[in-house]
Amino acid sequence: MLMSRFFKTLVGAALLAGVSLANAATYSFVGSWSVYDDAAPEWNDPAYSATKGPLAYTAQEAAALLFGGSASDYVISSIDDNPLNIDFKAWYDVIGYSGGAVFAQDYNNKYNGLYYGPVDSFVVGSINSAASAFIRDNGIFNKNYAFRITAVPEPETYGLLMAGLGAIVLVRRRKYNA
C-alpha cells in the first residue's frame, strides 16, 4: 500500500513536470513587409485630422496587424528571412527624418502615445520624432521580416514524461501481478 502511494505520487509529479513548457522557443518565418507598403496608412491622408495623424506601429504590432495574432507572438528581423539571422530589430520611418532608422522590434515613440503625429509634432531632421514600422511616408522601402514564436519543451521535460509513463506501467504491472 505504501509503495503504491509512492508510485502514484511519483507518476503525478512526473506527469505535471512533463506537460510544463520550457522557455525555449523556435521561430517560423511568416512573412515580410516594406515599411512603406501600399496597405500602410498614408501620412497625408485627409481622413486624419491635423491634430493626430495615422496610428503608429511598433514592428511587432505591424506583424500582428498583417499576419494575425498579437504583438507578443512575433519576433522581427531587419536582416532576412533566415531564423539564424534574427536581430530583434526593425526598420522604422521617423516623421521628419529621411532615410529610415533601425530600432528595437518593440521601439515605441508615438505622438500622444498612439499616432505617427500631426504636421506640427516634429522637428525636421530629428531622429527623436514619432516613428512607425508601417506607414506611407518618406519612401522607406526597407523590409522587416516577421517570425512567429513557438514554444518547445526542453529535453529534460521529455525525460520526466518518460519516467512518469514508465512508473505508470510499473504500477499497472504490479497491480495485475498481485
JOBEL-V794564 format. One record per residue. N is the residue number from 1. RES is the residue in three letters. PSI is psi in whole degrees, -180 to 180 (999 if undefined). OMEGA is omega in degrees with one decimal (999 if undefined). NEAR is the number of other ideal C-beta (glycine too) atoms within 8 Angstrom. Layout:
((N:RES:PSI:OMEGA:NEAR) (N:RES:PSI:OMEGA:NEAR))
//
This chain:
((1:MET:-46:179.1:4) (2:LEU:-42:179.6:5) (3:MET:-40:-179.9:7) (4:SER:-42:178.0:10) (5:ARG:-41:177.9:8) (6:PHE:-47:-179.5:8) (7:PHE:-39:178.5:11) (8:LYS:-41:178.0:9) (9:THR:-44:178.0:8) (10:LEU:-45:-180.0:11) (11:VAL:-46:179.9:12) (12:GLY:-45:179.9:8) (13:ALA:-43:-179.6:9) (14:ALA:-42:-179.9:14) (15:LEU:-41:177.2:10) (16:LEU:-43:178.6:8) (17:ALA:-33:-177.6:11) (18:GLY:-28:-178.0:11) (19:VAL:-11:178.6:7) (20:SER:141:-179.6:8) (21:LEU:147:179.7:7) (22:ALA:175:178.6:10) (23:ASN:-4:179.9:3) (24:ALA:153:180.0:8) (25:ALA:156:170.4:8) (26:THR:159:-177.7:8) (27:TYR:130:177.9:11) (28:SER:125:178.9:8) (29:PHE:130:-180.0:10) (30:VAL:-22:179.2:9) (31:GLY:175:179.0:8) (32:SER:165:176.2:8) (33:TRP:154:174.7:11) (34:SER:141:178.4:10) (35:VAL:-44:177.6:18) (36:TYR:86:-175.8:12) (37:ASP:148:179.5:9) (38:ASP:-28:-179.9:4) (39:ALA:-11:-177.7:4) (40:ALA:154:175.6:10) (41:PRO:139:-178.8:11) (42:GLU:131:-176.4:9) (43:TRP:-45:-174.2:11) (44:ASN:24:177.4:5) (45:ASP:127:-178.6:8) (46:PRO:-15:178.6:4) (47:ALA:-22:179.5:3) (48:TYR:134:179.9:9) (49:SER:162:-179.9:5) (50:ALA:-10:-177.3:6) (51:THR:-13:-178.6:4) (52:LYS:-41:-176.6:9) (53:GLY:179:-179.3:13) (54:PRO:163:177.2:12) (55:LEU:146:174.6:8) (56:ALA:148:-177.3:14) (57:TYR:138:166.2:11) (58:THR:167:179.9:12) (59:ALA:-38:178.8:16) (60:GLN:-38:176.3:13) (61:GLU:-40:178.1:11) (62:ALA:-41:178.3:14) (63:ALA:-43:178.6:15) (64:ALA:-40:178.3:13) (65:LEU:-43:-175.8:8) (66:LEU:-36:-171.8:10) (67:PHE:0:178.9:11) (68:GLY:165:-179.6:3) (69:GLY:-158:179.5:7) (70:SER:164:-176.6:5) (71:ALA:-36:-177.9:10) (72:SER:-8:177.6:6) (73:ASP:-8:-169.1:9) (74:TYR:150:163.1:16) (75:VAL:152:-173.0:11) (76:ILE:149:175.0:17) (77:SER:143:175.9:15) (78:SER:3:-173.0:12) (79:ILE:-67:-178.9:8) (80:ASP:-170:-176.2:6) (81:ASP:14:178.5:6) (82:ASN:121:-179.8:7) (83:PRO:-24:179.1:9) (84:LEU:-16:-177.5:4) (85:ASN:11:-178.0:8) (86:ILE:126:179.7:11) (87:ASP:1:178.5:7) (88:PHE:31:178.7:8) (89:LYS:165:-178.5:10) (90:ALA:160:174.3:15) (91:TRP:138:177.5:14) (92:TYR:151:169.9:15) (93:ASP:127:179.4:14) (94:VAL:127:-176.4:13) (95:ILE:127:179.8:15) (96:GLY:1:-178.2:9) (97:TYR:117:-176.7:12) (98:SER:151:176.6:4) (99:GLY:-15:-178.9:6) (100:GLY:170:-178.6:12) (101:ALA:150:176.0:10) (102:VAL:124:177.4:8) (103:PHE:178:175.5:8) (104:ALA:153:-177.3:7) (105:GLN:-24:179.9:12) (106:ASP:21:179.9:8) (107:TYR:129:-174.8:12) (108:ASN:100:173.8:5) (109:ASN:92:-174.4:9) (110:LYS:140:176.7:13) (111:TYR:127:-177.0:14) (112:ASN:28:176.0:6) (113:GLY:-4:-175.7:4) (114:LEU:-31:-162.7:8) (115:TYR:160:174.4:13) (116:TYR:-22:170.6:16) (117:GLY:146:174.6:12) (118:PRO:170:-176.1:11) (119:VAL:-37:-175.5:5) (120:ASP:13:-174.7:5) (121:SER:10:-175.0:10) (122:PHE:162:174.7:10) (123:VAL:124:-179.1:7) (124:VAL:130:178.2:6) (125:GLY:-1:-179.8:5) (126:SER:125:178.5:10) (127:ILE:-6:-178.0:6) (128:ASN:11:177.8:5) (129:SER:176:179.6:14) (130:ALA:147:-176.6:15) (131:ALA:153:176.7:15) (132:SER:144:177.7:15) (133:ALA:7:-178.3:17) (134:PHE:89:-176.2:13) (135:ILE:144:175.7:16) (136:ARG:94:176.8:9) (137:ASP:153:174.5:12) (138:ASN:-4:177.6:9) (139:GLY:41:177.8:5) (140:ILE:103:-175.9:13) (141:PHE:10:178.0:7) (142:ASN:145:-176.7:9) (143:LYS:146:169.3:10) (144:ASN:142:-176.0:17) (145:TYR:125:-175.9:13) (146:ALA:138:177.9:16) (147:PHE:131:176.8:14) (148:ARG:139:179.7:11) (149:ILE:132:176.0:11) (150:THR:121:179.0:8) (151:ALA:144:-178.8:8) (152:VAL:133:176.7:9) (153:PRO:147:176.3:10) (154:GLU:157:178.4:8) (155:PRO:-34:179.0:6) (156:GLU:-34:179.3:7) (157:THR:-43:177.8:13) (158:TYR:-38:178.1:10) (159:GLY:-44:178.1:8) (160:LEU:-38:178.2:11) (161:LEU:-45:179.2:13) (162:MET:-39:177.8:8) (163:ALA:-41:178.6:10) (164:GLY:-44:178.7:15) (165:LEU:-39:176.7:9) (166:GLY:-40:178.9:8) (167:ALA:-39:177.9:12) (168:ILE:-46:179.3:9) (169:VAL:-44:179.4:8) (170:LEU:-45:-178.8:9) (171:VAL:-45:-179.9:12) (172:ARG:-41:-178.8:8) (173:ARG:-43:178.5:8) (174:ARG:-38:-177.8:10) (175:LYS:-43:-178.2:8) (176:TYR:-26:178.7:6) (177:ASN:-20:-176.9:5) (178:ALA:999:999:4))
//
